C-alpha cells in the first residue's frame, strides 16, 4: 500500500500537468489581493485630497481563509486536474498492470484516493499561503477591533473543516470517474453537482426564512435542515467568525464525513466489480 501511494505521488509530481497547476495557482494567488486592493488605489488616484487607507480595506488572513474555498477558481480546478492525472492509470491500463503485480483493487483505489487527497491539500494550502504572503503587501494582517487569538483559533477550526470537505470532494470525483468511462463526463458531472448544490442551498435557506415562530424568529424547518446538511453551501456561508457557533461544527463535519464515506464505499464496490481492460 505504501509503495503504491509513493509511486502514485511520484507520478503526479513528475507529470508536466503539475507545471500548469503551479502556474495557475501562483497567478491567482497574486491576482486575488491585487484585485481587492485595486479599487482603493484607483480611488486614491482620483481623489488625492481625500485618500483612504488601502491597507484597511481588507485583511490578509481573511483572504487566506477564503482561499481554501472550493467555490473559487483553484478550488474548482484542482480536483479536475488531479482526476485527469489519476485517470491516466485507468486510460492507459496501468491499473491492470498493478493487479497483475498482486495489488488488490481495494489497495489500488485507496492509493488513488489518498494521492488525490494529499495533492489537493498541498495545492490548496500552497495557494492559501501564497495568497497570504501577497496580501500582506497590500493589507494589514487582521481586521481592526478583532480578537486575534480567537480568530486564529477559528482559522485552525475551519482548516479542519476544509480537510473533511476536500475528502468529500475527492472521494466524489474519484467515485464518479471510476463509475464512468471518460474524463469529460466526470468533469461535467462534478461541475454540475457543485453548482446545483450551491443553488439548492441558497434556495432552501431563502425558503426557510419564511418560517417564523410566535416570537418573530426563524424556526427550524425542513428547508433549514436541507441547507444545513449541504456542505457545499453551509461551509461557505458559515466560514466567518461572526456567523460561527459550535453547533455549526457538527453541521459542517458529520454530514460531510457521511457523504465521503458513502463515496468511498460505493467506489470500492464498483472498482472491485469493474471489468478492467
Secondary structure, DSSP 8 states (H G I E B T S, - for coil): -HHHHHHHHHHHHHSTHHHHHHHHHHHHHHHHHHHHHHHHHHHHHH-TTS---GGGSSBHHHHHHHTT-TTSHHHHHHHHHHHHHHHHHHHTTHHHHHHHTT--HHHHHHHHHHHHHHHHHHHHHHHHHHHHHHHTTTSBSS-TT--HHHHHHHHHHHHHHHHHHHHHHHHHHHHHHHHSS-HHHHHHHHHHHHHHHHHHHHHHHHHHTT-B-TTSSB---HHHHHHHT-HHHHHHHT-SGGG--HHHHHHHHHHHHHHHHHHHHHHHHHHTTS---
